[in-house]
Amino acid sequence: MLAKDCYTGKTLERLYLKSETIISFITLIEKIKQRYEILAIVVDGRKGILKAYPQIPTQMCQFHQIQIVNRYLTTKPKLDASKELRKITLTLPTIKKELFIKLLEKWYQKWKMLLKEKTVNPITYKWFYTHKRLRSAFRSLKTNLPYLFTYQEQHHKHLNIPNTTNLLDGFFSHLKDALRVHRGLKIKRKIKIIEAIIWK
């Protein structure tokens, strides 16, 4: 887990983990707070992270939000409702918050009956939502909405908050390429290479 300063690209802190959790995220932030004042946080939106520091302006990476919707709907959805929702989602990097909210609400009013459709299992007689993935995509957008446009909010504009974690994503690609060249190394040696790159 890695944190960088979005203005300078400088590494602020890192943790080595088997899996990312809310506790590890808090540990990372607390370590940074010992040395720096945190003006804002841009995250990929893993569960719980967005609400972890309500006193710090937090921006959900819009690129990751698009990826979440793509995972649920695919990049070539067949349902008209899915096509329309994906089209709205793809406007995220260029649209104003107010207009996005209007488009999302208009979409919901148009398709809410479809979202409520249920299918009954003929053997068990148990029901489930027919368009589960569509519901999940919509719920994801609604849940993350308070954090998708933090960078646009008037009282945060002076901070120049990025709307994506692209700085980190690009760096991770570079890091993976460097490690690929050194395939077969033991963990301790790999960590030495990672440390040399991230603190460069």
Residue pairs with C-beta under 8 A, 6 or more apart in sequence:
1 14
1 15
1 17
1 20
1 24
1 25
1 28
2 11
2 13
2 14
2 168
2 171
2 172
2 198
3 11
3 12
3 13
3 14
3 28
3 29
3 32
4 10
4 11
4 12
4 167
4 168
4 171
5 12
6 42
6 161
6 162
6 167
7 160
9 167
9 171
11 198
11 199
12 32
12 35
12 36
13 28
13 31
13 32
14 28
14 198
15 24
15 27
15 28
16 191
17 24
20 46
22 46
22 47
22 48
22 49
22 52
25 43
25 46
25 48
25 49
25 52
26 52
29 38
29 41
29 52
29 53
32 38
38 53
38 56
39 56
39 57
39 159
40 56
40 57
40 58
40 59
40 150
40 156
40 159
40 161
41 53
41 56
41 57
41 58
41 59
42 58
42 59
42 61
42 161
42 162
42 163
42 164
42 165
43 49
43 50
43 58
43 59
43 60
43 61
43 165
44 60
44 61
44 64
44 165
45 60
45 61
45 64
45 65
45 68
45 144
45 147
50 58
50 60
50 144
50 147
57 150
57 153
57 156
57 159
57 161
58 147
58 150
59 147
59 148
59 150
59 151
59 161
59 162
59 163
60 144
60 147
60 148
60 150
61 163
61 164
61 165
62 92
62 93
62 148
62 163
62 164
63 93
63 164
63 165
63 166
63 169
64 164
64 165
65 89
65 92
65 140
65 141
65 144
65 148
66 89
66 90
66 92
68 137
68 140
69 85
69 86
69 89
69 137
69 140
69 141
70 86
72 133
72 134
72 136
72 137
72 140
73 82
73 85
73 86
73 133
73 134
73 137
75 86
77 83
77 86
79 131
79 134
81 107
81 110
81 111
81 114
81 131
81 134
82 134
82 137
84 107
84 110
84 111
85 107
85 111
85 134
85 137
85 138
85 141
86 137
88 100
88 103
88 104
88 107
89 137
89 141
91 100
91 103
92 100
92 148
93 163
93 164
95 103
96 149
96 152
97 148
97 149
97 152
97 153
100 148
100 149
101 145
104 141
104 142
104 145
107 138
108 115
108 138
114 131
114 134
115 129
115 131
115 134
115 135
115 138
116 129
117 129
117 130
117 131
118 127
118 128
118 129
118 130
119 127
119 128
119 129
119 130
120 126
120 127
121 127
121 128
129 135
141 148
150 156
150 161
151 157
151 160
151 161
151 162
151 163
174 197
175 194
175 197
175 198
178 193
178 197
179 190
179 193
179 194
182 189
182 190
182 193
185 193
